[in-house]
Amino acid sequence: MTLQFEYSTLAHPQDIQQLAFIFKQCFVNAIGGEETYMNQIGIDNFRIIRESQQLIGGLATLDMGQWWGGERLPMTGIAVVAIAPEYRGSGGAIALMQHTLKELYDRGIPLSALYPAVQSLYRKVGYEQGGSWYIWEVATNAIGLREQPLPLQPVFPINLEVFNELYQQQAKLTHGYLDRHPAIWRRLIEPDEKEMTYAYLIGTKDQPQGYIIFTQERTQNGEIIVVKDWVLKTAAATQTFWSLLASHRSQIQQVRWKSSAIDTLTLALPEQTAKISTQFRWMLRIVDVVKALSMRGYPSGIKTELHLEIQDNLLDANNGKFILSVANGRGEVTKGGKGELQLDVRELAPLYTSLFSPYHLQIAGKLHGTETAISAATQIFAASSPWVADFF
């Protein structure tokens, strides 16, 4: 028997209550205060799925942006995908994701990203690993940097406007960074009843060179500083960042911060004492191939073209042959061409983000290409390792 699913927005009070109940059961209070979370995201941004008129699950859509090659592209993050336990295995989650992606395509959204509980579900609808989310840790007494070249300006109460401009300057230069959804900013800067959040501008008020936002926590293994967010624009700002953290060494044992798999902050430390404590890869879906390839930025010094042949079992407009012509840091996409690089839309994601090189994707069996196509793709998608500072 084929089940019939009905996809819709979230509107009725009883549906809001039911979806909150499903979230609570699925995430075991991980999102905390389900209805509060739903209000922060905005009820209009949730999608639900029904089977035989029974609400069986839902998800949140976070419309924001993501920076690729110095250009901001519209990107919708998918969060809290949940299906009631008694309906798991029914196909409801796949139907929910398929409907959501078709809606995003119709709205003209080129990209979608998410953090998977399991990869297999999202791979079935065209997502693949896109970049990293890493948490690093170092002992405060191993930082070893004392000099503070720049002044520190405490910020209280914490105000988004103070930080957003600096954040955007760093985001534009960081491959994969988000143009954050307001709910993500709120989680970073709004006070929590369980913790005190501290924030400092690094540099003068008129010419800040960065900032740090952090909390102090007591754990079973001792006291730690958790850096919730940071921006560092200069070497002096980086030195001041580490100096501030090192000054806590009499009371705080460890510092944790979010960064990429290859973290440049650790290059300033005297020894290789920092370690990765948590690692995770988020997934990306190319929703609109033409828009995704033509809107992003590319290395400015190359002029070449790549002949692609893409297969997308969900979104028909993404199927077929395309020519990506790159010059002066911009890309232009036209239909047709030789189809010299053949891949599924799923495998286009880690190529697009530069998580893996074309050569390594080919030897992993994720794409097939001529020597000419592999060489062109290597030039076009050359970039630093992609990462995101935010979990959503």
C-alpha positions, 0 to 999 in steps of 0.5 A: 500500500502506498501512503498518501502524504499531505505537505503544508505550512504550520498554522493551526494552534492544535498543529503547533502543539502537536508538532511541539510534542513530536519535537520534544519526543524526538530530540529529548529536550535538546532544543529546549522549550519547543514552543519558544524555539518555534516562536523564535524561528517563526511559525511561518517557517515550519513545514509539516507532513500528514498521513491520513489527516494525522500530523506525523512530523515537520521541520524548520526552514531558516532563510539566510545566506552563505558566502562562497568565493566572496559572494553571498548566495541565498541559502535555506537551512533545514533544522529539527527534521522530526517524524513521530516514532510510530510513523518512522519507516513510512517514507514520511521523512523523505516525502517531507524533504522532497516537498520542501526542496521542490518548494525551495526551487520554486522560490528561487533558492539555490542552496540548502544546508543541514546537520544530519542525524543520519546521512542516508536519509538526506543523501536520498534527496540529494544532500552530501557532505559540504563542510566542517563544524569543529570544536577545538580545545586548549589548556589555558596554561599552554597558550603562553601568550601574554602581550596584549597589543590592543585595548579591550572594550567590554560590551554590555548589554550585548548588542547585535549592531556592535558585532554584525558589521565585523562579522560580515567582514570576516564572513565574506572572506570565509568559505562557507560562512553564514549570513546568519538567521536572526535566531542564530544571532539571538542564541549567541547574544541573548542572556541565558538564565543558566550562564553569563555571557561576556563580550569584548571589542578588540581594539578601539571603539572607533576602529575595532579589529575584532571581538570575542563573545564567551561564557565561563562554565564549571564542568566535571573536569574543571572550569572552562571558557566556551568561546561562542563567537569570534572575529579577528581581522589582524595579527594584533587582534589574534594576539590580544584574543589569546592574551585575554584567554591566557589571563584566565589561567589561574581559575580556568583550565580549558578554552573551547572555540569553533573553527575549521579543520585547519585552524589558523588561530592555533598557528599563533600558539607556541606549541601544538597543544590544541586538540579537536574535541568535536568534529562534524560535517554538515551537508549541502544540497544544490537546489538550483544548479544554474543559480548556484554555479552562476551566483558564487565567486571564483578565483579571479586569475583563471579563465576556463570552462567546464562541461558538466553532465548532472543527474538529479532524480528530484528536480528535473530542471537540474538534469542535463548538460551545462557549460560553466564558463569562468572569467574575472572571478565570475561564472556564467552557465549555459545549457549544452556542451560535451558533458565531460564531467559526469556526476549526480547533483549530490556529488556536486555539493562537495565539489562546489564547496571545495571540501574534496578535490575533483581528483579525490572525488573521482577516485572515490567513485563520486564523479567521472571526468576527462583529464581536461575536465578534472583539470578545469574543475580543480582550477575553478573550485580551488579554495580554502577548506569550507566551514561554518561556525554555527550549528542550527 
